[in-house]
Amino acid sequence: MDTALHDRFEAATKAATALPNRPDNETMLRLYALFKQARAGDVAGNRPGMFDMVGRAKYDAWAALKGMSPETAMQAYVDLVAALGG
């Protein structure tokens, strides 16, 4: 794995927690999904039930990235955080 990319990703994860404004829900889901894809790879487990709407939205956002490499997810995360001012 590219060490420089990993370092930028780690810096972006810290910057994401200190963004000047909270992103909208769609952007938050994108950040979550990219983070999970970068750290854990493809989604695993069962989709949460219909009464767990937040869990289901997170699962679906992550599942949409199935097949994306961790490196690609890291770079997309870094780019998104930078675009948000982080």
Long-range contacts (C-beta under 8 A, 24 or more apart in sequence): 1-70, 1-71, 2-71, 5-71, 5-74, 5-75, 5-78, 6-74, 8-74, 8-78, 9-38, 9-74, 9-77, 9-78, 12-77, 12-78, 12-81, 12-82, 12-86, 13-77, 15-81, 15-86, 16-81, 16-84, 16-86, 18-86, 19-81, 19-84, 19-85, 19-86, 20-85, 21-85, 23-84, 27-80, 27-84, 29-57, 29-58, 29-61, 30-61, 30-80, 31-77, 31-80, 31-81, 32-58, 32-61, 32-62, 33-58, 33-61, 33-62, 33-64, 33-65, 34-65, 34-73, 34-74, 34-76, 34-77, 34-80, 35-73, 35-77, 36-62, 37-62, 37-65, 37-68, 37-70, 37-73, 38-70, 38-73, 38-74, 38-77, 39-70, 41-70, 42-66, 42-67
